[in-house]
């Protein structure tokens, strides 16, 4: 009987002293620039991030609509699914940035360096890429309708099934690029260079080609 009482007392004390282990604290901190926390899914519309160092920053799913990133260093940053409609990237360095499914409609990317970016299915309708460097970019299935690409360097870019409908590619360099199954209907290719460009199954309905080098002038004639 005494042993039973002692056992019951031990079990009661053990039960009253048990507790759930506290969850480990999340000590991860993120840099804050002009009130914007540089992290995935951050919401910073119209923030000023111009001329900042954002190399390797993880901004996936972030909201940066109307933000100013002019002159920023974004090399190797992750911007997948970012909402940057109307943002200013003029002169920014976006070399090797991941822009898959990014929404940069109406954004300003004049003179920006987008060399070797990954922009699969990127939304860039109405964006300004004048004098931008897109050499070696991988932007298959992207949307560039009504975008401006005056003198843009698209050398060796992968542009398969890209929509360039009504895009302005005046003096653009598309040497050795891939335009297979791309849509260039009503686009402007005046004085563009398509030397070595692969255009299998691409469409050029009502495309303007005055002064273009190696354009398919006899397309559907």
C-alpha positions in Angstrom: 0.0 0.0 0.0 2.8 2.4 0.9 4.6 1.6 -2.4 1.4 2.4 -4.3 1.0 5.8 -2.5 4.6 6.7 -3.3 4.2 5.7 -7.0 1.0 7.8 -7.2 2.8 10.8 -5.6 5.7 10.5 -8.1 3.4 10.4 -11.1 1.5 13.4 -9.8 4.7 15.5 -9.3 6.0 14.4 -12.7 2.7 15.4 -14.4 2.6 18.8 -12.8 6.2 19.6 -13.8 5.9 18.7 -17.5 5.7 21.6 -20.0 5.9 22.1 -23.7 9.4 23.1 -24.9 9.4 26.7 -26.1 9.7 27.1 -29.9 13.1 28.2 -31.0 13.3 32.0 -31.5 13.6 33.2 -35.0 16.7 35.4 -34.7 16.8 36.0 -38.5 16.9 39.7 -39.2 16.7 41.5 -42.6 18.2 44.8 -43.6 15.9 47.8 -43.8 16.4 50.5 -46.4 14.2 53.6 -46.3 11.7 51.7 -44.3 11.6 48.7 -46.6 12.6 45.3 -45.1 14.6 43.5 -47.7 13.1 40.0 -47.6 10.7 37.7 -49.5 7.1 38.9 -49.7 8.0 42.4 -48.5 5.4 45.1 -49.3 7.2 48.4 -50.3 5.3 50.3 -53.0 7.0 53.5 -54.2 10.0 52.9 -51.9 13.3 54.7 -52.9 16.0 52.0 -53.3 18.0 53.9 -55.9 21.7 53.3 -56.0 21.5 50.7 -53.2 23.4 47.4 -53.0 20.9 44.6 -53.3 23.2 41.9 -54.6 21.9 38.4 -53.9 18.8 39.9 -52.2 15.8 37.5 -51.9 12.8 39.6 -52.9 10.6 36.8 -54.3 6.9 37.6 -54.1 7.7 41.2 -53.1 5.5 44.2 -53.9 7.6 47.0 -55.4 5.1 48.8 -57.6 6.3 52.2 -58.5 9.5 51.7 -56.6 12.7 53.6 -57.5 15.6 51.2 -58.1 17.5 53.4 -60.6 21.2 52.6 -60.5 20.7 49.8 -57.9 23.0 46.7 -57.9 20.7 43.7 -58.1 23.2 41.2 -59.4 22.1 37.6 -58.7 19.0 38.8 -56.8 15.8 36.6 -56.7 12.8 38.5 -58.0 10.5 35.6 -58.9 6.9 36.6 -58.9 7.7 40.2 -57.9 5.1 42.8 -58.6 7.2 45.8 -59.9 4.7 47.4 -62.2 5.8 50.9 -63.1 9.0 50.6 -61.2 12.1 52.5 -62.2 15.2 50.3 -62.9 17.0 52.8 -65.2 20.7 52.1 -65.2 20.3 49.3 -62.7 22.5 46.2 -62.8 20.3 43.1 -62.9 22.8 40.7 -64.3 21.7 37.1 -63.7 18.7 38.1 -61.8 15.9 35.5 -61.5 12.7 37.3 -62.8 10.6 34.2 -63.5 6.9 35.2 -63.6 7.8 38.8 -62.5 5.4 41.5 -63.4 7.3 44.6 -64.6 4.6 46.0 -66.9 5.2 49.6 -67.7 8.5 49.6 -65.8 11.5 51.8 -66.9 14.6 49.6 -67.7 16.4 52.1 -69.9 20.2 51.4 -70.0 19.7 48.6 -67.5 22.0 45.6 -67.5 19.9 42.4 -67.7 22.6 40.1 -69.1 21.8 36.4 -68.6 18.7 37.0 -66.6 16.1 34.2 -66.2 12.7 35.7 -67.1 10.6 32.8 -68.0 7.0 33.9 -68.5 7.8 37.4 -67.4 5.2 40.1 -67.9 6.9 43.2 -69.5 4.1 44.7 -71.6 4.6 48.4 -72.2 8.0 48.4 -70.4 10.9 50.5 -71.6 14.1 48.6 -72.5 15.7 51.3 -74.7 19.5 50.8 -74.8 19.2 47.9 -72.3 21.6 44.9 -72.3 19.7 41.6 -72.5 22.6 39.6 -74.0 22.2 35.9 -73.3 18.9 36.5 -71.5 16.6 33.5 -71.0 13.1 34.9 -71.3 11.1 32.2 -73.1 7.3 32.6 -73.0 7.6 36.3 -71.8 5.1 39.0 -72.7 6.7 42.1 -74.4 3.6 43.5 -76.2 4.0 47.2 -76.9 7.3 47.3 -75.1 10.0 49.6 -76.4 13.4 48.1 -77.1 15.3 50.7 -79.1 18.9 49.6 -79.6 18.5 46.9 -77.1 21.2 44.2 -77.1 19.4 40.8 -77.4 22.5 39.0 -78.8 22.2 35.2 -78.2 19.0 35.7 -76.1 16.5 32.9 -75.8 13.1 34.4 -76.9 11.2 31.3 -77.8 7.4 31.9 -77.9 7.8 35.5 -76.6 5.0 37.9 -77.5 6.4 40.9 -79.2 3.1 42.1 -80.7 3.3 45.8 -81.4 6.7 46.0 -79.7 9.2 48.6 -81.0 12.5 46.9 -81.7 14.1 49.8 -83.7 17.8 49.1 -84.2 17.7 46.2 -81.8 20.5 43.6 -82.0 19.0 40.1 -82.2 22.2 38.4 -83.6 22.2 34.7 -82.9 19.0 35.0 -80.8 16.3 32.4 -80.7 12.9 33.6 -81.9 11.3 30.2 -82.5 7.5 30.5 -82.4 7.7 34.1 -81.2 4.9 36.5 -82.2 6.1 39.7 -83.8 2.8 40.8 -85.4 2.7 44.5 -86.0 6.1 44.9 -84.4 8.7 47.4 -85.6 12.0 45.8 -86.7 13.3 48.8 -88.6 17.1 48.7 -88.8 17.2 45.7 -86.5 19.8 43.0 -86.9 18.6 39.4 -87.2 21.9 37.8 -88.4 22.0 34.2 -87.4 18.6 34.5 -85.6 16.5 31.4 -85.4 13.0 32.2 -86.5 11.3 28.8 -87.1 7.6 29.1 -86.9 7.8 32.8 -85.7 5.0 35.0 -87.1 5.6 38.4 -88.7 2.2 39.5 -89.7 2.3 43.2 -90.7 5.7 43.6 -89.1 7.6 46.7 -90.2 11.1 45.7 -91.5 12.5 48.8 -93.3 16.3 48.6 -93.2 16.4 45.4 -91.2 19.3 43.0 -91.6 18.3 39.4 -92.4 14.6 40.0 -91.7 12.2 37.6 -93.4 10.9 40.1 -96.0 9.1 37.4 -97.9 7.3 36.1 -94.9 3.9 34.8 -96.2 4.3 36.5 -99.6 
